[in-house]
């Protein structure tokens, strides 16, 4: 999985990932956007590409409060269709599990 600059126009297709901000940072590295003030619609966001070339985003949505780093919340996965967002979710989960080993 690598960073992407081709995520403009992605949308939410009801694919979510329950994780803590720290778990995502441990699995994916530093977010592309991180302003944990609660003043924007998102506090943190990643723009990524799967090993199969699917471009997608992961972001918290409308929490409107600072996130606790060990608090499990629902992160949205944005993409160009629902099939791609589900595939991206499972690649993130696989990466996350492998980092725990």
C-alpha positions as CSV (number, residue, x, y, z in Angstrom):
1,X,0.0,0.0,0.0
2,X,1.3,3.4,-0.9
3,X,0.2,7.1,-0.8
4,X,-1.9,8.4,-3.6
5,X,-2.5,11.8,-5.2
6,X,-5.4,10.4,-7.3
7,X,-8.3,10.4,-4.7
8,X,-10.1,13.6,-5.8
9,X,-13.7,12.7,-6.4
10,X,-13.9,9.8,-4.1
11,X,-17.1,9.2,-2.2
12,X,-18.4,7.3,0.8
13,X,-20.1,4.0,-0.2
14,X,-21.1,2.9,3.4
15,X,-17.8,1.2,4.0
16,X,-16.4,1.9,7.5
17,X,-13.5,0.7,9.5
18,X,-13.6,0.7,13.3
19,X,-10.2,1.6,14.7
20,X,-8.5,4.0,17.0
21,X,-6.5,6.8,15.5
22,X,-3.3,5.3,17.0
23,X,-4.1,1.9,15.4
24,X,-4.3,3.5,11.9
25,X,-1.1,5.5,12.5
26,X,0.7,2.3,13.6
27,X,-0.5,0.4,10.5
28,X,-0.4,3.2,7.9
29,X,2.1,5.8,9.2
30,X,1.5,9.5,9.6
31,X,-1.8,10.7,8.1
32,X,-1.7,13.0,5.1
33,X,-3.9,15.4,7.1
34,X,-4.0,15.6,10.9
35,X,-5.5,18.6,12.7
36,X,-7.0,17.0,15.8
37,X,-8.9,20.2,17.0
38,X,-12.4,19.1,16.2
39,X,-13.0,22.3,14.2
40,X,-13.3,20.7,10.8
41,X,-15.4,17.9,9.3
42,X,-12.3,15.6,9.6
43,X,-9.5,15.4,12.1
44,X,-7.3,13.0,10.1
45,X,-7.2,11.7,6.6
46,X,-5.2,9.3,4.5
47,X,-5.0,9.2,0.6
48,X,-3.9,5.7,-0.3
49,X,-3.6,3.2,-3.2
50,X,-4.0,-0.5,-2.7
51,X,-1.6,-3.1,-4.2
52,X,-4.2,-3.5,-7.0
53,X,-4.2,0.2,-7.9
54,X,-7.4,1.2,-6.1
55,X,-7.2,4.8,-5.0
56,X,-9.1,5.5,-1.7
57,X,-9.3,7.7,1.4
58,X,-9.7,6.9,5.1
59,X,-11.1,9.7,7.3
60,X,-13.1,10.4,10.4
61,X,-16.3,12.2,9.6
62,X,-18.1,14.9,11.5
63,X,-16.8,14.0,15.0
64,X,-16.5,17.8,15.7
65,X,-14.3,17.2,18.7
66,X,-10.7,16.2,19.2
67,X,-10.2,12.5,19.0
68,X,-8.6,10.5,21.8
69,X,-5.8,8.5,20.2
70,X,-6.9,5.2,21.9
71,X,-10.7,5.7,21.2
72,X,-12.2,3.4,18.7
73,X,-14.4,5.2,16.2
74,X,-15.8,4.7,12.8
75,X,-13.6,5.8,10.0
76,X,-15.1,6.2,6.5
77,X,-13.5,4.7,3.5
78,X,-14.0,6.8,0.3
79,X,-13.5,5.5,-3.2
80,X,-14.9,5.4,-6.7
81,X,-17.4,2.5,-6.0
82,X,-18.5,0.3,-3.2
83,X,-16.6,-2.8,-4.4
84,X,-13.4,-0.9,-4.4
85,X,-13.9,0.6,-0.9
86,X,-14.6,-2.9,0.5
87,X,-11.4,-4.2,-1.2
88,X,-9.5,-1.3,0.2
89,X,-10.9,-2.0,3.7
90,X,-9.7,-5.6,3.7
91,X,-6.3,-4.7,2.5
92,X,-6.0,-2.1,5.3
93,X,-7.2,-4.8,7.8
94,X,-4.7,-7.3,6.5
95,X,-1.8,-4.8,6.8
96,X,-3.0,-3.9,10.3
97,X,-3.1,-7.6,11.4
98,X,0.4,-8.3,9.9
99,X,1.9,-5.3,11.8
100,X,0.5,-6.8,15.0
101,X,2.4,-10.0,14.5
